[in-house]
Amino acid sequence: MFSHVMLGTDDMAASRAFYDATLGALGIGPGVSDAKGRTAYMHAGGRLLLSVPINGEPASHANGGTIGFAAASPAAVDAWHAAGLAHGGTAIEDPPGPRQSPFGQLYLAYLRDPAGNKLCAAHRMAA
């Protein structure tokens, strides 16, 4: 459904260190920068891009928005969360662990990235 997600940042170095670590914990390679200073992460046909806002205004996060990353296992969710905390992320909501949802049991963890964006790593548990 989505081709890409772009997030704004005022500190590309901090955001890149955070995403290199957290996405690396999910098996995704480091970001690649372009001539305009944007950073792109590519995996399974999708793209996550980081950019300083082109309008010159400060970056801001979406109130009520969450970006979710698929994880292969609960251990990968835990590794993602630990990598995020070690690279400038902030723990939010409940600690990583199983949650019951209308769509079945999930293993989830939540963080805010250095720019304040709300993120989730999710593993869908076997029925």
C-alpha positions in Angstrom: 0.0 0.0 0.0 2.8 2.5 0.8 5.8 3.3 -1.3 7.6 5.2 1.4 7.4 7.1 4.7 9.4 10.4 5.1 10.2 11.7 8.6 11.6 15.2 9.3 14.5 15.7 11.6 16.5 18.7 12.8 19.5 16.6 13.7 20.3 14.2 10.9 23.3 12.7 12.6 21.3 11.8 15.7 18.4 10.4 13.7 20.7 8.4 11.4 22.5 6.9 14.4 19.2 5.9 15.9 17.7 4.4 12.7 21.0 2.6 11.7 20.9 0.9 15.2 17.1 0.2 15.5 16.6 -0.9 11.9 19.9 -2.8 12.0 18.4 -4.8 14.9 15.6 -5.8 12.5 18.1 -6.9 9.8 17.9 -3.8 7.7 21.1 -2.3 6.3 22.4 1.2 7.2 20.9 4.3 5.6 22.2 5.7 2.4 22.5 9.5 2.0 21.9 11.4 -1.2 23.4 14.7 -2.5 20.6 16.7 -0.7 21.5 15.2 2.7 18.5 12.9 3.0 18.9 9.4 4.3 17.1 6.4 2.9 16.5 2.9 4.4 15.3 0.3 1.9 13.8 -3.1 2.7 11.4 -5.5 0.9 10.3 -2.8 -1.6 9.6 -0.1 1.1 11.5 3.0 1.9 11.9 5.0 5.1 13.4 8.4 4.4 14.8 11.1 6.8 15.0 14.7 5.7 15.6 18.1 7.2 12.3 19.9 6.3 12.6 21.6 3.0 10.6 24.6 4.1 13.2 25.6 6.7 10.7 25.2 9.6 11.6 22.9 12.5 10.7 19.2 12.2 7.6 18.1 14.1 6.0 14.8 14.8 2.4 13.7 14.2 0.2 13.8 17.3 -1.6 10.4 17.3 0.6 9.0 14.6 2.7 5.9 14.9 5.1 4.2 12.4 5.2 0.4 12.9 8.1 -1.9 11.9 7.6 -5.6 11.4 9.9 -7.8 13.5 10.7 -11.5 12.9 10.5 -12.5 16.6 10.0 -11.2 20.1 13.8 -11.2 20.5 14.0 -8.9 17.4 11.5 -6.5 19.1 13.6 -6.5 22.3 16.8 -5.9 20.3 15.1 -3.0 18.4 14.0 -1.4 21.7 17.4 -1.8 23.3 19.2 -0.4 20.3 16.8 2.6 20.3 17.4 3.4 23.9 21.1 3.2 23.4 21.0 5.6 20.5 18.9 8.5 21.7 15.4 7.0 21.8 12.9 7.4 24.6 10.8 4.5 26.0 7.1 5.2 26.0 3.9 3.2 26.9 4.3 -0.2 28.5 7.6 -2.1 28.5 8.1 -4.5 25.5 5.9 -7.6 25.7 2.8 -9.4 24.5 -0.5 -7.6 24.0 -3.8 -9.0 23.0 -5.5 -7.2 20.1 -8.6 -7.7 18.0 -6.1 -9.1 15.3 -4.6 -11.7 17.6 -1.6 -11.6 20.0 1.2 -9.3 19.3 4.6 -8.7 20.9 5.2 -4.9 20.8 7.6 -2.2 21.9 7.3 1.5 21.6 9.8 4.3 21.4 10.1 8.0 20.4 13.0 8.7 18.0 15.4 11.7 18.7 13.0 13.9 16.7 9.9 12.9 18.8 8.3 10.5 16.2 6.4 7.6 17.8 7.5 4.2 16.6 6.5 0.6 17.3 8.2 -2.7 16.6 5.7 -5.5 16.2 5.8 -9.3 15.9 2.6 -11.2 15.2 2.5 -14.2 17.5 1.4 -17.6 16.2 -2.2 -18.4 16.9 
